[in-house]
Amino acid sequence: MAESVANEKALELPHLKHSPLTAVPSQFLNLTNDFEFAGWGTISKVILTPGDLSHGKDTWCNYHNQQVLGRFEASALAANDILGGVFYTLPSVFAISGVYSPISLLVAALSLFLWRPIMEELGSALPISGAPYTYLLNASTKSVALVGAALLLLDFAATAVTSAATAMSYLAGELAIPFPVYVGTLLVFVLFTAVSLAGLKESARVASGVLSFHLLTMITLVICSVVTWASLGPSQLKVNWAVGRAETPMGVLRHIFYGGCVSMLGLTGFECAPAYAAKMRPGSYPSVLRNLHWSALVFNTTISLLVLALIPLDAESQGNVLSVLADKVAGRWLRIWVAIDAVVVLCAGVLTGVLSACELLCELSHDRVLPRTFRAPLPLTGAPYISVLCFMGLSIAIYASTGANLTIISEIFSVAWLAVMMLFPISLVLLRFSRPRLPRVSRCSFTVIIGATMVAAVVLAGNIGINPVIAGWFSLYSSILIISFSVANNKVAILRWVYWTYDQIPLLHKWKLIRGWGTGLISLMRRLKRQEVCILVNTDEINYLFNMILYVRQNEETSHLKIVYFSVGMVLSELEANAKILDEAFPEITIDLVLVEEQFTPKNVAALAHQLNIPTSLMFMSCPGPSFPYSVAEFGTRIISI
């Protein structure tokens, strides 16, 4: 077998001697089974060039160089969402729970003790960004992962909408703006569309600055409130308690439970940390989760208690309750400061939602769910303008369809967040079942997984019980996104149905305007299936190879697959023969066998991807074992088998 430095010299498989699929009738009236035949595969050897190896080394170095976020910087990216959530959470909680709001917020924050060990185990097993979509993609099928992607995108959109609307509400409460709040919210969307298109990405430094300003504001507010409480005494707290306390123990539990359900809104942002786990310094991820948890636990509970102790109960459900508290404990200067802080930190939440959504949409584009145009950069700034515009369009559509009702949007946000949080224990169960050999640093109890799932389900039911209409809103938006992603991921299958329908009506073939539709549909289907994918193997067992190819056929729209085996002077005895058998078994996919005379390392996989012009996101491998010397994240590939 000849070798070529540039690429390879293909050897035609010896079974290309007969007409394909002659024994099987076609399901199409005017199309033979030759349409289904993708062509016979080849066997080739590849030698990686110095240029390929250099590219592979650069890719590997870039992966490690991106791990620059320390504990505070990494915490800041998500903490702005968590701590900024106090501005829109407190009014909602006090409206439901009343004097029991601090208890409800405390109970909600304590529930994160269930999620932290789950997220730590997932992060140690799969230290990759884009979770929980990427967790599901590596532990289950692509269809299941797309459900997670849809819920995650809805969560990001709800984050942006809620943050923008709350920021304008605070601004309208302090200034006499010459237009309605909904107009101002739309202006915020327009502003951050322009900011995102200008290429101003959220960095750890910007996030750290915003978080530092917000922490200074909250600490100042807490100190002034404590001093005022000590000066005035507990009189206001006694009055509020007398007015708002429930008469029966069941009434107390009902207030605390429903308040706890709404209080989960104050924890939004915790799900964002895994989305950029690959950019954190090694070993810092558990500390980041701990920092986010304790900041929510301390600040949410403390500030709610101070509001209850100093503000009349009927004023505690106002949208700008913290500005009212600041005005009472320190005067106009602190009220203005708190209002400015609210606008700044909530606008940071809008930008976080935009950028997180763009990262997700680009990831979906890499996985061939969405067209590559979603990654198309704006010439001057490099911003993915299609992703930005589509996400902003989705956010504005959600805001407009709810009648610019901040209450409904906040409830959608809460339900979407709970649905996303439920994906983490589900992902861990799937990971343990289908990828049990995957190395991990920490391992949590299965009781914790069940507990987190049950808590999420109960709280989700509680939020729907408070306002059953919200189930309809959430189902509407999530269904639209899930259906959209499913359609985008099954374009060829849908086109086959379209062609079959066209084929069944002879009259359509006679009309001059649409006579050529059949040829166009066939050409489009072939073009969509042109992208090659790779499976990286370490065995020649045919059942193992068959299952991997079956996964590709069920999850990827491709007509060309390469079986890649990294070897150094040794070839598995049955690999070539089994590759030929599998090529016969899957006539709709051209199956090539590529032998690479290099060690199986992240650098060499990246080098091969460069030579074959196949992204590593379309290279699939089996689950590594405990003795495997590399992290899955270093390869950038997908795990598709046990």
Secondary structure, DSSP 8 states (H G I E B T S, - for coil): ----SSS---EE-TTTTS-TTTTS--SSSS--GGGG-----EEEEE---HHHHHHHHHHHHHHHHT--B-HHHHHHHHHHHHHHTHHHHHHHHHHHHGGGHHHHHHHHHHTHHHHHHHHHHHHHH---SSTTHHHHHHHS-HHHHHHHHHHHHHHHHHHHHHHHHHHHHHHHHHS--SS-HHHHHHHHHHHHHHHHHTT----HHHHHHHHHHHHHHHHHHHHHHHHHHHHH-SHHHHHHHHHH--SSHHHHHHHHHHHHHHHGGGGTTGGGGGGGGGGB-TT-HHHHHHHHHHHHHHHHHHHHHHHHHHS-GGGTTSTTHHHHHHHHHH-HHHHHHHHHHHHHHHHHHHHHHHHHHHHHHHHHHHTTSS-GGGG-B-TTT--BHHHHHHHHHHHHHHHHHTTT-HHHHHHHHHHHHHHHHHHHHHHHHHHHHH-TT---S----HHHHHHHHHHHHHHHHHHHHH-THHHHHHHHHHHHHHHHHHHHHTHHHHHHHHHHHHHH-HHHHH-TTTTTHHHHHHHHHHHHT---EEEEES---HHHHHHHHHHHHHH---SEEEEEEE-SS---TTHHHHHHHHHHH-TTSEEEEEEE-S---HHHHHHHHHHHT--GGGEEEE---TT-SS-HHHHT-EEEE-
